[in-house]
Amino acid sequence: MLRQWVNCIMWGSWILFFSPSSAMAQGHDSDFLRSTGKIYSVIAGVVVIFIGISIYLWKIDNKLTNLEKQIKDEHETN
């Protein structure tokens, strides 16, 4: 189950960071943000959101795994 979760994160990261639309999205706005130093705030915000979503998905995966084990144990005892 953990391998599937890691695989999902890797593919999601690939799609988000290496898609052609993000490569072409560099324009005047990104130069302005770089020159004022605010690009680091934007990057930090995106990283924090990504980490938060990853932790949330990890917790849900653990809860589902525990529920699946509980259901399997109940069926085996009956």
C-alpha positions as CSV (number, residue, x, y, z in Angstrom):
1,M,0.0,0.0,0.0
2,L,2.9,2.4,0.8
3,R,4.5,1.7,-2.5
4,Q,1.3,2.7,-4.3
5,W,1.1,5.9,-2.3
6,V,4.7,6.8,-3.1
7,N,4.1,6.0,-6.8
8,C,1.1,8.3,-6.8
9,I,3.1,11.1,-5.2
10,M,5.9,10.7,-7.7
11,W,3.6,10.8,-10.7
12,G,1.7,13.7,-9.2
13,S,4.9,15.6,-8.7
14,W,6.0,14.8,-12.2
15,I,2.8,16.1,-13.7
16,L,2.8,19.3,-11.6
17,F,6.5,20.3,-12.0
18,F,7.4,19.1,-15.4
19,S,4.3,19.7,-17.5
20,P,4.7,21.9,-20.6
21,S,2.3,24.5,-19.3
22,S,4.4,25.2,-16.3
23,A,7.5,25.5,-18.4
24,M,5.9,28.1,-20.6
25,A,4.4,30.1,-17.7
26,Q,7.5,32.2,-17.2
27,G,6.9,35.8,-18.0
28,H,7.1,39.3,-16.7
29,D,5.4,38.4,-13.4
30,S,8.0,35.8,-12.5
31,D,10.8,38.4,-13.2
32,F,9.1,40.9,-10.9
33,L,8.7,38.4,-8.1
34,R,12.3,37.4,-8.4
35,S,13.5,40.9,-8.4
36,T,11.5,41.8,-5.2
37,G,12.4,38.5,-3.5
38,K,8.8,37.5,-3.2
39,I,9.2,34.4,-5.4
40,Y,10.6,32.6,-2.3
41,S,7.4,33.3,-0.4
42,V,5.4,31.8,-3.3
43,I,7.6,28.8,-3.5
44,A,7.5,28.3,0.3
45,G,3.7,28.5,0.2
46,V,3.4,25.9,-2.5
47,V,5.8,23.6,-0.7
48,V,3.9,24.0,2.6
49,I,0.6,23.2,0.8
50,F,2.1,20.2,-0.9
51,I,3.6,18.8,2.3
52,G,0.2,19.3,4.1
53,I,-1.7,17.5,1.4
54,S,0.9,14.7,1.5
55,I,0.6,14.3,5.2
56,Y,-3.2,14.3,5.0
57,L,-3.1,11.6,2.3
58,W,-0.6,9.5,4.4
59,K,-2.9,9.7,7.5
60,I,-6.0,8.7,5.4
61,D,-4.0,5.7,4.0
62,N,-3.0,4.6,7.4
63,K,-6.6,4.8,8.7
64,L,-7.9,2.8,5.7
65,T,-5.2,0.2,6.2
66,N,-6.2,-0.2,9.8
67,L,-9.9,-0.5,8.8
68,E,-9.1,-3.1,6.2
69,K,-7.2,-5.1,8.8
70,Q,-10.1,-4.9,11.2
71,I,-12.6,-6.0,8.6
72,K,-10.3,-8.9,7.5
73,D,-9.8,-10.0,11.2
74,E,-13.6,-9.9,11.8
75,H,-14.3,-12.0,8.8
76,E,-11.7,-14.5,9.8
77,T,-13.0,-14.9,13.3
78,N,-16.6,-15.4,12.1
